[in-house]
Amino acid sequence: YGGNTAFRAEAGDLPEFALYLPGMGGNLKFGLIRSGKSKWLTEADKIETRYRPGSMRYTIKDGLLEQGELNIVAIATYDREALVVKIEIKNIPADLELVAAYGGATGTRFSREGDIGADPESSFYLNPDYCKGNAFQVNNNRFNLFFGAKSLSEEERYEIQYKPLPDPSKLPATIKQLTGIFPEGAILKIIDAKKQSDPLQMLSSGDSTTPALLARVQHLSGPLFFYLKNGKEEASFTYQQLPSVFEKAEANRKKLAERIKVKTPDAFINTLGGALSIAADAVWEDPSFLHGAVAWRMRLPGWRGAYLADVLGWHDRGKMHFSSYALSQVTEPATGPIEMDTALHLARHAEKMGTSVFSSGYISRNPGGDKRPHHYDMNLVFVDQLLNHFLWTGDTTYVKTMWPLLKRHLAWENRNFDVDGDHLYDAYAAIWASDALQYSGGGVTHSSAYNYKAYKMASELAPLVGEDADPYKQKAAAILKAINTKLWMPEKGVYAEYKDLLGKRLLHPSPAVWTIYHAIDSKVPDRFRAYQSLQYIDNEIPHIPIRAKGLNDTSLYTISTTNWQPYTWSLNNVVLGEVMHTALAYWQGGR
């Protein structure tokens, strides 16, 4: 990922790369030429690929290399938006040539920003159509690429739309620039991107309406560096500086990857420390954590990102995140009318400031005082993250600063989601599964557990700010009693998913994993009820065996989030975050 911006370099199991600016920033691939034969490195006889958190490493062996090999390392830089590729050469034939092809920058943003499974791999290929309108300016071993970018806004790309989207072809174009620096002595040539079946065919082609650039490097020796930067590079910046740029990027990568180390008897788990650190840094962009690093790279206060801050020692980032969103908490009006969205068949509140949901206490989607309505209850998870931050830091001064936010939040939750005063709370688009999850005003285990934890902690914090703890203690006790008497099913040994608001007020007896792990995380059940709840996951939630070539351990499995049918998105999925949170509940439950 490099630095804390939306720029990133794409890589995979084959040595082919792309830039995402965001928006397509072009494709970079390498090839070999020798004795009238040529091939792209992606077609080499043997490719060994290894991921090191924050970088990709490749060892290439092929008949064109005879007994030699190429060692490739790709890494994004942290102090600029750039990709640097280092190629080391071992025992290669003297007449071997290396080529590098680059082009296809459009600035166009993909439907899900290039997310695996949503946008096809081919989105990042050297597509001739992408090359239309590209203009190269070549100067010896360096070049500038100018291109026009047309893209939708963040809201247009990510929000569920009820009006036709703008036609991207009719959006205004902005001229953008990329800079490339390749090895000294490389011969740079403009070629036709339609002619790329092999390097020799590309080399023999010429400029066209679909131009790309091909660099030909002969007399190979020493490490070679290939550098691509988003934007204009200073004229004083030369190829001789690339080794130090690479070493600095590697040092930054290593420092970040080693921020947290995991040591357990499990070799698979022990690899997670570096990967976690790199991914955690990727979802930070001043002044807040983001919903995602690739897809859904947008600001929303109530996804899991902010939990990362204190675990990784980024207490300053945590405080910046919470303080920035505190500015976006609505303080007036004190309340408002309940107004449902008739266009959405009353499934959501009308997104209008001053209504009941969008009144005092509501925390808006963007930090920094940008108060606007949005269709999530991001408050629940945001406040839980804030309370965890207090526990990690012990910063009583900050508790006093944020106390008014906490009070407004608790009043807002009561006003909107415990309308009947039974101390059980409705859940309104509050957790990961919320896309298709709704309870029609019922009393829900997971949201009630969140509120129990918040009131219990408020009772502990109140004396620190000079307030009476008893009202918070009494409310916490009332919520706990309601969950354990109205939602616990003794005959099944587990909490119900929720209780209907209307009719016979029936319990829904097949809870999701989030019902169980949130209850345990909020310390709702005693130890035996926690054990019983986890037994429900053992016996009732589908377990999916994991099988892979070369994996001899047949005991591994993953789980789905529910046993509900028929399948609907967000309600019955295999989701890494949900599996991890469930695993945490097993640890918290003594399993």
PASEKE-322639 format. One record per residue (C-alpha): residue number from 1; residue in one letter; x, y, z. Coordinates in steps of 0.2 Angstrom, whole numbers. Example, Ala and Ser with C-alpha at 12.3 -4.5 7.8 and 13.67 -1.06 7.14 Angstrom:
2
     i   aa       X       Y       Z
     1    A      62     -22      39
     2    S      68      -5      36
***
This chain:
591
     i   aa       X       Y       Z
     1    Y       0       0       0
     2    G      14      12       3
     3    G       9      28      12
     4    N      -8      33      20
     5    T     -17      38       4
     6    A     -28      29      -8
     7    F     -14      25     -20
     8    R      -8       7     -21
     9    A       2      -5     -32
    10    E      -7     -21     -38
    11    A       2     -37     -38
    12    G      -2     -56     -38
    13    D       5     -73     -40
    14    L      13     -69     -57
    15    P      26     -55     -60
    16    E      14     -42     -67
    17    F       9     -26     -59
    18    A      -3     -11     -60
    19    L      -5       6     -51
    20    Y     -21      12     -44
    21    L     -21      30     -41
    22    P     -36      28     -36
    23    G     -42      24     -54
    24    M     -32      14     -66
    25    G     -14      20     -67
    26    G      -7       8     -80
    27    N       0     -10     -81
    28    L      19     -15     -80
    29    K      25     -31     -86
    30    F      42     -39     -90
    31    G      48     -51    -103
    32    L      64     -60    -110
    33    I      71     -60    -127
    34    R      85     -71    -133
    35    S      91     -79    -150
    36    G      75     -74    -159
    37    K      64     -81    -145
    38    S      54     -71    -132
    39    K      41     -73    -118
    40    W      33     -63    -105
    41    L      39     -67     -87
    42    T      21     -72     -83
    43    E      24     -87     -94
    44    A      40     -92     -87
    45    D      43    -111     -84
    46    K      44    -109     -65
    47    I      39     -95     -55
    48    E      41     -95     -36
    49    T      30     -82     -27
    50    R      31     -76      -9
    51    Y      22     -63       0
    52    R      31     -53      13
    53    P      19     -41      22
    54    G      20     -25      11
    55    S      30     -32      -3
    56    M      30     -46     -16
    57    R      45     -57     -21
    58    Y      47     -68     -36
    59    T      60     -81     -42
    60    I      60     -84     -60
    61    K      68     -99     -69
    62    D      66    -103     -88
    63    G      74    -111    -103
    64    L      79     -94    -109
    65    L      89     -91     -93
    66    E      98    -108     -94
    67    Q     104    -111     -77
    68    G     102     -93     -71
    69    E      87     -85     -62
    70    L      79     -68     -59
    71    N      74     -62     -42
    72    I      61     -48     -42
    73    V      55     -38     -27
    74    A      41     -25     -29
    75    I      37     -13     -16
    76    A      27       4     -14
    77    T      35      19      -7
    78    Y      29      27       9
    79    D      35      45       6
    80    R      28      47     -11
    81    E      15      38     -22
    82    A      26      26     -31
    83    L      30       8     -36
    84    V      48       3     -37
    85    V      53     -14     -44
    86    K      70     -22     -41
    87    I      77     -36     -52
    88    E      93     -45     -47
    89    I     101     -56     -60
    90    K     110     -73     -57
    91    N     121     -83     -70
    92    I     111     -78     -85
    93    P     117     -80    -103
    94    A     127     -65    -110
    95    D     115     -62    -125
    96    L      99     -61    -114
    97    E      88     -45    -115
    98    L      75     -39    -103
    99    V      60     -29    -108
   100    A      47     -19     -98
   101    A      31     -14    -105
   102    Y      20       0     -97
   103    G       4       9    -102
   104    G     -15       9    -101
   105    A     -17      23     -88
   106    T     -35      30     -88
   107    G     -39      36     -71
   108    T     -55      27     -72
   109    R     -61      20     -55
   110    F     -68       2     -56
   111    S     -85      -3     -49
   112    R     -77      -9     -32
   113    E     -60      -1     -34
   114    G     -53     -17     -40
   115    D     -59     -28     -26
   116    I     -56     -47     -28
   117    G     -72     -55     -33
   118    A     -81     -39     -38
   119    D     -70     -32     -52
   120    P     -61     -45     -63
   121    E     -43     -48     -63
   122    S     -43     -42     -81
   123    S     -47     -24     -75
   124    F     -29     -22     -72
   125    Y     -22     -29     -89
   126    L     -13     -19    -102
   127    N     -29     -17    -111
   128    P     -27      -8    -128
   129    D     -43       2    -125
   130    Y     -35       9    -110
   131    C     -21      16    -120
   132    K     -32      27    -131
   133    G     -28      45    -127
   134    N     -12      41    -118
   135    A       3      53    -123
   136    F      21      49    -119
   137    Q      35      61    -117
   138    V      52      51    -118
   139    N      69      58    -112
   140    N      82      44    -112
   141    N      78      32     -98
   142    R      64      42     -91
   143    F      46      47     -97
   144    N      31      56     -93
   145    L      13      49     -97
   146    F      -1      61     -99
   147    F     -19      55     -98
   148    G     -37      61     -95
   149    A     -47      54     -81
   150    K     -65      54     -79
   151    S     -73      47     -63
   152    L     -89      47     -52
   153    S     -89      55     -35
   154    E     -88      44     -19
   155    E    -106      45     -16
   156    E    -111      41     -34
   157    R     -99      25     -33
   158    Y    -104      19     -16
   159    E    -121      24     -12
   160    I    -137      14     -16
   161    Q    -144      25     -30
   162    Y    -162      28     -34
   163    K    -159      39     -49
   164    P    -149      35     -65
   165    L    -130      37     -63
   166    P    -121      50     -73
   167    D    -114      44     -89
   168    P     -95      44     -86
   169    S     -91      48    -104
   170    K    -100      65    -101
   171    L     -90      69     -86
   172    P     -76      83     -87
   173    A     -59      76     -90
   174    T     -44      81     -80
   175    I     -27      79     -87
   176    K     -16      69     -75
   177    Q       3      63     -76
   178    L      13      48     -71
   179    T      32      48     -71
   180    G      43      33     -75
   181    I      62      30     -73
   182    F      70      14     -80
   183    P      88       8     -80
   184    E     101      19     -88
   185    G     105      13    -105
   186    A      87       6    -108
   187    I      80      10    -125
   188    L      63      17    -123
   189    K      51      15    -138
   190    I      32      19    -141
   191    I      24       4    -147
   192    D       6      -3    -151
   193    A      -3     -11    -136
   194    K     -13     -21    -148
   195    K       3     -31    -153
   196    Q       8     -40    -136
   197    S       6     -58    -139
   198    D      25     -59    -135
   199    P      39     -46    -132
   200    L      46     -47    -150
   201    Q      30     -44    -158
   202    M      28     -28    -147
   203    L      46     -23    -150
   204    S      43     -24    -169
   205    S      27     -13    -168
   206    G      26       6    -169
   207    D      16      21    -162
   208    S      -3      19    -165
   209    T     -19      26    -158
   210    T     -17      13    -143
   211    P       1      18    -138
   212    A      11      10    -124
   213    L      30      11    -119
   214    L      42      -3    -121
   215    A      59      -2    -113
   216    R      73     -14    -119
   217    V      88     -17    -108
   218    Q     103     -26    -115
   219    H     120     -31    -107
   220    L     111     -35     -91
   221    S     121     -34     -75
   222    G     119     -29     -56
   223    P     102     -25     -49
   224    L      90     -16     -60
   225    F      77      -4     -54
   226    F      60       1     -62
   227    Y      51      16     -55
   228    L      33      23     -58
   229    K      27      38     -49
   230    N       9      45     -48
   231    G      12      63     -53
   232    K      27      73     -59
   233    E      44      69     -52
   234    E      57      82     -49
   235    A      70      84     -64
   236    S      84      82     -51
   237    F      78      65     -46
   238    T      89      52     -55
   239    Y      91      33     -58
   240    Q     106      34     -46
   241    Q      94      38     -32
   242    L      83      22     -34
   243    P      93      10     -24
   244    S      91      22      -9
   245    V      73      24     -12
   246    F      71       5     -13
   247    E      80       3       4
   248    K      70      16      12
   249    A      54       9       7
   250    E      60      -8      13
   251    A      65      -1      30
   252    N      48       7      32
   253    R      39      -9      27
   254    K      50     -20      39
   255    K      47      -7      53
   256    L      28      -8      50
   257    A      27     -26      48
   258    E      36     -29      64
   259    R      25     -18      74
   260    I      16     -33      82
   261    K      23     -50      82
   262    V      12     -66      86
   263    K      20     -81      94
   264    T      10     -96      96
   265    P      11    -115      94
   266    D       2    -113      77
   267    A      13    -109      62
   268    F      -1    -102      52
   269    I      -7     -89      66
   270    N      11     -84      68
   271    T      11     -76      51
   272    L      -3     -64      55
   273    G       7     -51      64
   274    G      15     -43      49
   275    A      -1     -45      38
   276    L     -11     -37      52
   277    S       0     -22      54
   278    I       1     -18      35
   279    A     -18     -20      33
   280    A     -21      -9      48
   281    D     -10       5      42
   282    A     -19       4      25
   283    V     -36       9      33
   284    W     -29      24      41
   285    E     -30      41      32
   286    D     -29      57      42
   287    P     -40      61      52
   288    S     -49      44      53
   289    F     -49      25      50
   290    L     -58      20      34
   291    H     -71       7      30
   292    G     -59      -3      19
   293    A     -42      -1      11
   294    V     -47      -7      -7
   295    A     -66      -9      -8
   296    W     -77       3       2
   297    R     -62      15       5
   298    M     -73      28      13
   299    R     -76      36      29
   300    L     -89      28      41
   301    P     -87      29      60
   302    G     -94      13      65
   303    W     -84      -1      56
   304    R     -71     -11      65
   305    G     -56      -1      59
   306    A     -54      10      75
   307    Y     -51      -5      86
   308    L     -34      -7      78
   309    A     -27      10      85
   310    D     -24       5     103
   311    V     -20     -14      99
   312    L      -5      -7      88
   313    G       0       7      99
   314    W      -7      20      88
   315    H     -16      29     103
   316    D     -13      46      94
   317    R     -23      40      79
   318    G     -37      33      90
   319    K     -39      50      98
   320    M     -38      59      82
   321    H     -52      47      75
   322    F     -63      49      90
   323    S     -61      68      91
   324    S     -64      71      73
   325    Y     -80      62      74
   326    A     -85      70      90
   327    L     -86      86      79
   328    S     -99      77      68
   329    Q    -111      72      82
   330    V    -128      81      80
   331    T    -132      92      95
   332    E    -149      99      90
   333    P    -164      97      89
   334    A    -165      88     105
   335    T    -178      76      96
   336    G    -189      75      81
   337    P    -203      66      73
   338    I    -202      48      67
   339    E    -202      49      48
   340    M    -200      33      37
   341    D    -195      33      19
   342    T    -210      28       9
   343    A    -200      26      -7
   344    L    -191      12       2
   345    H    -207       4       9
   346    L    -204      10      26
   347    A    -188       0      28
   348    R    -178      15      33
   349    H    -180      32      41
   350    A    -181      46      29
   351    E    -163      53      27
   352    K    -168      70      33
   353    M    -160      80      47
   354    G    -171      85      61
   355    T    -181      69      61
   356    S    -180      57      76
   357    V    -164      47      70
   358    F    -155      62      64
   359    S    -157      72      80
   360    S    -146      75      95
   361    G    -134      61      98
   362    Y    -133      55      80
   363    I    -115      53      74
   364    S    -113      57      55
   365    R    -103      47      42
   366    N     -89      60      39
   367    P     -78      67      52
   368    G     -73      86      55
   369    G     -91      93      58
   370    D     -99      87      42
   371    K    -116      84      49
   372    R    -127      74      36
   373    P    -140      60      37
   374    H    -135      42      32
   375    H    -143      26      33
   376    Y    -133      17      47
   377    D    -133      17      65
   378    M    -114      19      67
   379    N    -115      25      85
   380    L    -116       8      93
   381    V     -99       2      87
   382    F     -91      19      87
   383    V     -95      21     106
   384    D     -89       4     109
   385    Q     -72       8     101
   386    L     -71      24     111
   387    L     -74      15     128
   388    N     -61       2     123
   389    H     -49      17     120
   390    F     -52      23     137
   391    L     -48       6     144
   392    W     -32       5     134
   393    T     -25      22     138
   394    G     -33      27     155
   395    D     -34      45     149
   396    T     -46      52     162
   397    T     -44      70     154
   398    Y     -50      63     138
   399    V     -64      54     147
   400    K     -70      71     153
   401    T     -69      78     135
   402    M     -79      65     127
   403    W     -92      62     141
   404    P    -105      74     133
   405    L    -104      63     117
   406    L    -107      48     127
   407    K    -122      55     136
   408    R    -130      61     120
   409    H    -127      44     112
   410    L    -135      34     126
   411    A    -150      46     126
   412    W    -151      44     107
   413    E    -151      25     108
   414    N    -165      25     121
   415    R    -176      38     111
   416    N    -175      28      95
   417    F    -172      10      99
   418    D    -180       6     115
   419    V    -197      16     112
   420    D    -207       4     123
   421    G    -195       5     138
   422    D    -193     -14     140
   423    H    -174     -12     141
   424    L    -172     -22     125
   425    Y    -166     -12     109
   426    D    -170     -13      91
   427    A    -155     -14      79
   428    Y    -155      -3      64
   429    A    -140      -5      52
   430    A    -128      -6      66
   431    I    -116     -21      62
   432    W    -107     -29      47
   433    A    -122     -40      43
   434    S    -134     -25      42
   435    D    -136     -24      23
   436    A    -150     -36      24
   437    L    -153     -37      42
   438    Q    -169     -29      50
   439    Y    -179     -33      66
   440    S    -195     -22      63
   441    G    -193     -14      80
   442    G    -190     -30      90
   443    G    -179     -33     105
   444    V    -162     -38      98
   445    T    -148     -47     108
   446    H    -133     -40      99
   447    S    -139     -22     100
   448    S    -145     -24     118
   449    A    -128     -31     123
   450    Y    -119     -16     116
   451    N    -130      -5     126
   452    Y    -128     -15     142
   453    K    -109     -13     140
   454    A    -110       6     137
   455    Y    -121       9     152
   456    K    -110      -2     163
   457    M     -94       7     158
   458    A    -103      24     160
   459    S    -107      19     178
   460    E     -88      17     180
   461    L     -84      33     171
   462    A     -97      44     179
   463    P     -87      47     196
   464    L     -72      52     186
   465    V     -82      67     178
   466    G     -91      71     194
   467    E    -108      63     190
   468    D    -119      51     199
   469    A    -116      33     194
   470    D    -132      26     200
   471    P    -143      30     185
   472    Y    -131      21     174
   473    K    -129       6     185
   474    Q    -148       4     186
   475    K    -150       5     168
   476    A    -136      -7     165
   477    A    -144     -19     177
   478    A    -161     -17     169
   479    I    -154     -21     152
   480    L    -144     -36     158
   481    K    -160     -43     167
   482    A    -170     -41     151
   483    I    -158     -50     140
   484    N    -156     -64     152
   485    T    -174     -66     156
   486    K    -183     -62     139
   487    L    -170     -67     126
   488    W    -162     -82     134
   489    M    -169     -99     129
   490    P    -165    -112     143
   491    E    -172    -126     133
   492    K    -159    -123     119
   493    G    -145    -115     129
   494    V    -143    -100     119
   495    Y    -149     -82     116
   496    A    -163     -79     103
   497    E    -159     -68      89
   498    Y    -173     -56      94
   499    K    -190     -55     100
   500    D    -205     -49      90
   501    L    -212     -32      94
   502    L    -229     -36      88
   503    G    -242     -50      88
   504    K    -237     -65     100
   505    R    -220     -57     103
   506    L    -211     -73      98
   507    L    -193     -77     100
   508    H    -183     -81      84
   509    P    -173     -97      90
   510    S    -159     -98      77
   511    P    -146     -85      82
   512    A    -132     -79      71
   513    V    -114     -80      77
   514    W    -114     -61      80
   515    T    -128     -63      93
   516    I    -117     -75     102
   517    Y    -100     -66     101
   518    H    -107     -49     105
   519    A    -116     -56     120
   520    I    -100     -64     126
   521    D     -89     -48     121
   522    S    -101     -37     132
   523    K    -100     -49     146
   524    V    -119     -53     146
   525    P    -119     -72     150
   526    D    -111     -80     165
   527    R     -97     -93     161
   528    F    -109    -108     159
   529    R    -121     -98     148
   530    A    -106     -93     137
   531    Y    -101    -111     136
   532    Q    -118    -116     131
   533    S    -119    -103     118
   534    L    -103    -108     110
   535    Q    -109    -126     110
   536    Y    -124    -120      99
   537    I    -111    -114      86
   538    D    -102    -131      87
   539    N    -118    -140      84
   540    E    -130    -129      74
   541    I    -119    -117      63
   542    P    -112    -125      47
   543    H     -94    -130      47
   544    I     -85    -129      30
   545    P     -69    -140      29
   546    I     -54    -132      22
   547    R     -45    -142       9
   548    A     -30    -137      -2
   549    K     -16    -145     -12
   550    G      -1    -148       0
   551    L     -11    -146      16
   552    N     -11    -162      25
   553    D     -21    -156      41
   554    T     -39    -161      37
   555    S     -45    -154      54
   556    L     -46    -136      48
   557    Y     -63    -128      44
   558    T     -72    -111      43
   559    I     -90    -107      47
   560    S    -104     -97      40
   561    T    -112     -83      50
   562    T    -130     -91      51
   563    N    -139    -107      47
   564    W    -153     -97      39
   565    Q    -161    -101      22
   566    P    -163     -96       8
   567    Y    -147     -88       5
   568    T    -147     -69       5
   569    W    -132     -57       5
   570    S    -125     -52      22
   571    L    -136     -65      31
   572    N    -128     -81      27
   573    N    -110     -79      22
   574    V     -92     -84      26
   575    V     -84     -68      32
   576    L     -66     -66      39
   577    G     -71     -53      51
   578    E     -85     -63      58
   579    V     -75     -79      59
   580    M     -61     -69      69
   581    H     -74     -61      80
   582    T     -81     -78      84
   583    A     -64     -85      87
   584    L     -62     -71     100
   585    A     -78     -76     108
   586    Y     -71     -94     110
   587    W     -56     -88     119
   588    Q     -66     -76     130
   589    G     -78     -91     134
   590    G     -63    -102     139
   591    R     -64    -113     124
***
